[in-house]
Amino acid sequence: MTIHNVLAEVFVRDIEAATAWYERLLGTKGSQPMEKLSEWKSPGGGGLQVYADPARAGSSAVTFAIKDLKELLAHLRSIQVEPTRTQEGDSVSLAFVQDPDGNQLVFAAAHGDKLTK
């Protein structure tokens, strides 16, 4: 079996409110391919789907591979989103964010750009 792509899914209570929040966070408009679903595709393949499912809202975790953690932190400040914590490791730097429903979003910047290749 060959997997050609993967989509991460985040569960939220209110799709309209969540879509607006993720558009601010990601800096781009999402598409709505079906009812109760907003989607953002990643340039390197894969993507994020935000799906209205109140029973599972807040139970998701997603990691985004990024190039520059300082750039991300500046962006978060500009949209008034405060990371819950940051962490520096030998090979990766991380920033943790919670969306309004409590889903955990991790932004990972590999030292030497290993995650984004």
Residue pairs with C-beta under 8 A, 6 or more apart in sequence:
5 45
5 46
6 46
7 39
7 46
7 47
7 48
7 49
8 46
8 47
8 48
8 49
8 60
8 62
9 48
9 49
9 50
9 51
9 60
10 18
10 48
10 49
10 50
10 51
10 60
10 62
10 99
10 103
10 105
11 51
11 52
11 53
11 56
11 57
11 58
11 59
11 60
11 101
11 103
12 18
12 50
12 51
12 52
12 53
12 57
12 99
12 100
12 101
12 103
13 52
13 54
13 57
13 101
14 52
15 36
15 37
15 38
15 50
15 51
15 52
17 100
18 38
18 50
18 52
18 99
18 100
18 101
19 30
19 32
19 38
19 50
21 99
21 100
22 30
22 38
22 40
22 48
22 50
22 99
23 29
23 30
24 79
24 81
25 79
25 81
25 97
25 99
25 105
26 40
26 48
27 75
28 40
30 38
30 39
30 40
30 50
31 38
31 39
31 40
32 38
32 39
33 39
36 51
36 52
36 53
37 49
37 50
37 51
37 52
38 49
38 50
39 47
39 48
39 49
39 50
40 47
40 48
41 47
42 48
44 65
44 116
48 62
57 101
57 102
57 103
58 101
58 102
58 103
59 103
60 103
60 104
61 103
61 104
61 105
61 106
62 103
62 104
62 105
62 106
63 105
63 106
63 107
63 108
64 105
64 106
64 107
64 108
65 108
65 109
65 110
65 115
65 116
66 72
66 107
66 108
66 109
66 115
66 116
67 109
67 113
67 116
68 109
69 86
69 93
69 94
69 95
69 107
69 109
72 95
72 107
72 109
73 83
73 86
73 95
76 82
76 83
76 95
76 97
81 97
83 95
83 96
83 97
84 96
84 97
84 98
85 95
85 96
86 93
86 94
86 95
86 96
87 93
87 94
87 96
88 94
90 111
91 110
91 111
91 112
91 114
92 108
92 109
92 110
92 111
92 115
93 108
93 109
93 111
94 106
94 107
94 108
94 109
95 106
95 107
96 104
96 105
96 106
96 107
97 104
97 105
97 106
97 107
98 104
98 105
99 105
108 115
109 115
110 116
